């Protein structure tokens, strides 16, 4: 792989965005968050970058971006089953709190400790479930790109085993792509990078190490089936 071709630029690490508009290459001082949501197993991962855009392009972006009045409800209902322990924990806290306040008034140290522990326990359950609901639905808040933010596109992490995270950036404006490449030359991902070469070596020899480990495990398992404990023989 070469260090990018034209408007497609593979990078590792955190990119530096030139201080010009990513859409039209005019001078720019303001940034827009460009987000993408990528499926990872049973969940989602949101990746965001903040390139610069000029005021005219930001205005065009905002004109295209319409509010979504259903977003809050969709996020709260995304993992609706988690509201069951939230409500149950809320009820348990409502029962334990009056007892804790009563123990505080009576200065009952043991009672305060026990009732306070119950309140903390169920409170943490409720907070944990609410956090799981909110952060688990983060991908729902990622809007489709506008004609402006679509000027900067990127892939998910394309790294193989033992490689650092790297991804491909696709930039619509050719002049901007050249500036972006120049500003990130030290981050250009190629197969000749030391990290890539090291990862290939580790992958190559790692599979042989894995086969050896599996072979040894198979020998021990077979010996154990015949009533011979190789572990005991090795310890003698």
N, C-alpha and C positions, 0 to 999 in steps of 0.2 A: 504494500500500500504506500502510495506517495503522500506527501504532506498536504493533501487537499487539491482539488482540481476545479478551477473556476470559482463558482459560488458555493461549492460544497467544501467545508473545511473541518477536518477531524481535529479535535482538541482534547487534551487531558488537563485536569485541574480547573481552576476558576478562571474564566476568560476575562480579559480587559476589553471593555467596549469603547471605541473611539468617541470623542465628544462631538460627534456630528449625528444628524438624524439618520437612523437606520433605514428609513423609508425613502428619503429624497436626498440625503447627504448634505443638507444645509446645516449651518451652525446650530447647535442645540445645547441647552443647559438643563433641561428637565428629562426625567426618566419615566418610563411606563413599565410596569411589571408584566412580563410575558410568561404565561404559565402553560404547562401541559400536564395532563394526568396520564400515567402509564399503568397498565394493569400488571400487578405482581402477585402471582398465585391467586389467593382468595381476596387479596386487598388491592389497594391502589397506592401509587406513589406520585406525589405532586412535585414537579421540578419547575423552578422559577428563575428567571434572569431579568435584569433591569437595564436594558439598553437605553441610550439617549434618543429623544425625538424632538423635533422642532415644534414650536407653538402651533403652527398651522396644522401639522399632522396630528398633534394631540387633540386639537379641536375637532378634526374630522373623526378621530377615534371615539371621542366622547359622544359625538352626534350619532354614531352607529351603535354605540353600546346602550342598550335599553335596560332599565331596571327589571329585576325578576321578583315580583311580589310573592311568589311561591317558594323561593329558595329557603327561607328560614324553616318553613313547615316541612319541606322535603328533607332537610338536614335533620330535623328533630325526629322525623318518622323513619329515617333510613334504617336504624337498628331499633325498631320499636320494642322488641322483646326485652331490651335492656331497661326499659322504663318499669318493668315489673319489679326488679330488685330496688330500683330507685324509690318507687312508691312504698314498697315494703319497708325499706330502711327509714323512709320518712315517718312512717307510722311508728316504728320502733323508737325513733328519736323523740317523737311526741309523747310517748309513754315514759321514756327514761328521763327526759329533761325536767319535768316537775319533781320527780324523785331526787334528782341531783340538786335542784334549787332548795328543796326541803332539807337535804343533808347539809348543804352549805349553811343554811340558817341555824341548824342544830349543831354545826361544827363537828359533824360525825366524819372523822377521817376515813374510816373504812368504807362507810357508805358513799362518801364523795369519790373515793378511788374506784369502787365498783360501778356506780352509776355513770361516772365520767368515762370509764373505760367502755361501757356499753354505747354511750353517745358517740365517742370517738370512733368505735368500731363500725357502727352503722353509718355514721357520717362519712367515713372514708369509702365505704361501699358505694354510697350514693354519689359521692364526688367522682369516684373512679368510673362508674357507669356513665355519668354525664360526660366526662372527658372522653370516654371511648365512643360515645355517640357523636360528639362534636368533631373530634379529630378523625374519626373513622369516616365521616361524611365530607371531609375536606375536598375531595375530588369533585363533589357536586357544585362547589363554588367556582370551579374553573370554567370560565365562559369560552365559547368558541372564538377564535381569533377574528379581529376585524380586518378590513382591507389594509389597515396601517400596521397592526402588530403582526400580520402574516408575513411581513418583510423579514422577520427573524423566526426561523423554524429550527427545531433541534430534535434529535432522537433521544431515546432512553439510553441508559448505560449499555454500551456495546462490548464491554471488556470481557475477555475470556478468563479462565482460572489463572490466578496469580498476577493478572494485569491490573494496573490502577484504573480507576473509572475514566472512561473516555466516551465521547459522543460526537456525532456529526452535526455541524451547524450548516444550514442552507440559507443563504442570504440573497434576497431578490435583487438588490442594487449592486452592480458589478464594482463601482467605485468604492462603495462601502465595504464590500467583501475584501478588496485589496488592502484597505486601511486596517480592517479587522485582522487579516492575515499578518500584516506587518507588525501590528501591536502585540501579537501572540505567537511570534515565531518560536519562542522557547517552549511553547506548549503544544506545538504541532505534533500530532500523533502519527508516527510512522513505524513500520516493522523493524526499522534499523535502530530505534531508540533502545538504550540499555535495558529499560524496564521490560520492553517487549521481548528482547533477546533472552533475558533472564527468565521470563515467564515461560517461553517456549522450552527452555532447558528443563525447568522444573516440571512442566507438564510431561515432557518426554520421559524423564527418569522417574517421575512420580508414579506413572502407571506401572512400571516394573517393580517399584517398591510395594505398591498396592498388591500386585500379583503375588509377590513373595510373602507378604503378610497373610493374604488369603490362603496361600498354600500351606503355610505353617499352621494356621488355624484349622485347616482341613485335616492335616496330619494328626494334630492333637485330638480333634473330634473323633476321627476314625479309631485312633488308639484307645480312646476312652470307651468306645463301643465294644472293643474287645477286652475290656477290663484292665487295660494297661494305663496307668497314670504317668504320663511323661513328666508332669510337674514334679511328682514325687521322685522320679528317677533323676531329674536334674538337681534337686535339692540334696540328694545323697552325695 
